[in-house]
Amino acid sequence: MKKNVGHWKNAQYDALLNQATQITDATKRNALYQQAEVIINQQAPLIPIYYQPLIKLLKPYVGGFPLHNPRIMSTAKSCISRHIDAFIAVGARPAALFTLISCDSTRQIM
């Protein structure tokens, strides 16, 4: 998902990002990202005045839920390691978007 609200363009910036995506060495890649950051900071196409905080709370028995990327809300690899039988016994059903799997088996809960 690309968002370029201000329609900002810079060929040197784009070239640095394209080059960085092709490098596997983290030190070299970070150096390119730092160069790109200097360019974008100098030209300041957008000044954010507010960041929406993203808070995710998980019970300790929930596993596989992605916390590192706020744009990924997939539960494809999520699982729970306890309370499965109680969850089913009370007739609880997770939202239609969620498919939960037991961490210690392949039993689908929904």
N, C-alpha and C positions, 0 to 999 in steps of 0.2 A: 504494500500500500504506500504510494508516494503522495506526499502532501507538499505542495509548493504554493502556498497561499499568496505570496507576494510575486510569483512568477520570476523569481531571481535566477539569473544565469551567470555562470563564470566557467569558461572552458578550462582554465588551469585547475580550478577546484574539482570539476568533474573528472579531469584526467588523473588527479591525485587519488580520488576515491576509486576509480576504475582500476588503477594500478594497485592500490592497497588490497582490493578484493582478490587479487591474483597471487598475493604473496602469503606463504605459509609461515614465514619467520615472524614471530610476534613483535620482536624489537623493531624490525624494519617496517612492518605494517603500522605499528604505533607511531613511528617517526613520520610516515606519510600522513596519517590521520592528524597529527599535530600540525603539520604544514597546512593541511586543509582547514584546520580550525583557526589558524592565524588569518587566513584569507577571509573566512566567513565572519570572524570577529571584527576585522578591519572594515568590511563593507556593511555589516549589520543590516541584512535585509529585513530582519524582524526582531523586535525587542519583546520577549515574553514578559508579561507583567504578572502572570499567575500560572502556576502548575497545579493541575488536578492531582491530588495525592491518590495513590492506588494502595489500598490496604486489603490484604488477604489474610484471613484467619483460618487456620486449619487445625483440626484436632490431631493429636499425636498419632492416632491410628489411621489417618488418611495418608496414602502414599501416592507417588507418581504424579502429583498435581504440579504443573509448571509455575514456578514463582519468579523465574528470572526475566521473563519477557511479558510485559503487561498487555501486549496485543494478542497473546496466545492464551485462550481460555478453554482449550480443548481438554476434555476429560478422557480422551481415548486411552491413556495409559494410567489413569487413576484407579486406585483400589482402596479398600478398607480392610483392616486386619482384625477387627473385633466388632461385636454387636451386630453381626450379620443376621443371625437367627432372630434376635429381638426386633431388628429392623423389619424383617419380613413378617414376623408374628403379629405385629400391630397393624399390618396392612399398609405400611408407609410406602410410598412410591416417590422416587426422586423426580425432579422435573423431567419432561420429555427429552430435553437436550442432553441429559446426563446418562451415561451407562457406567455403572460401578461394578467392579470385579473384585472378588475376594483376593487379598494379597497372597494368601497361602493356598489358593487353588485357582481353578479357571471357572469357577461357578459365577455365572452372571447374576447380578442381584435384581436388575430391572427386567 
